[in-house]
Amino acid sequence: MQEHPSGPAETGATMDYSEHEKTYDRFIAATKYGTAIIVALMLGMAAGFFTAGGFLGGILVFVILSVVGVFLMG
């Protein structure tokens, strides 16, 4: 048969909740800004490959969308 513990479930070190919250906030920010940069990169690549803008036009679209996206999220 399975034993049922009578003590607390946490037997390790105490949780540092403030540090946990900081880590979670940083993870969410990295995910949010990383997604914005990847979307800008994909749109810049599409503009560079499928329009007459070429390589420099794609870079220009990427930079403009990155700056605008990060500014609007901040």
N, C-alpha and C positions, 0 to 999 in steps of 0.2 A: 504494500500500500504506500501511497504517497504521504510524506510528512507535511504537515501544515506548520510553517514557522509562526511562532508567537511574538517575535521581536519585530522591530521596524524593517521595512523593505530596503531602506537605504542603509548600507553598512559602510560605505566608502566615505570619502572626504565630504565636507559640507559644500554645498553649491554656492558659487560666487555669482549671484544673480545680476549684479551690475555689470560684471564682465561678460556674462552671457548676453545681456541686452546690447552691449556695445558690439559684440561679434555679430549678432543677428542684424543689427542696423547696418553694419558695414557690408555684410553679405547681400542684403536687399539693395543697397546703393550700388554695389558692383554689378549686380544682375541688371538693375534698371539702366545704368549708364552703358554697360556692355552691350545690352540689347539695342540701345539707340545707335551705338557706333556700328554694330553689325548691319543694322537696317540701312544706315547711311552708306556703308561700304557696298552693300548689294545694289542700292540705287545708283551709286556712282559707277559701279562696274557695268550696270545695264546702260547707263548713259554713255559710257565710253565705248562699249561694244556695238550698241545697236543704233546709235545716232551718228551724225556727222561731227560730233564734238571731239571724238578721238580720245587719246590718253590724257591730254591736258584738260579737256572738258570733263572727263570722268573724275579727275582729281579735284577740279574746281567744285563739281557737284558734291563730292564727298566732304570736302572741307566746309562748304557752306552749310550743308545739312547737319554735319557734326556740331558745328558751333551753334546753330539755331536750336537743335535738339537738346544739347546740354544746357543752353541758356534757358529754354522754356521749362526744363525739368527742375532747374535749380531753385 
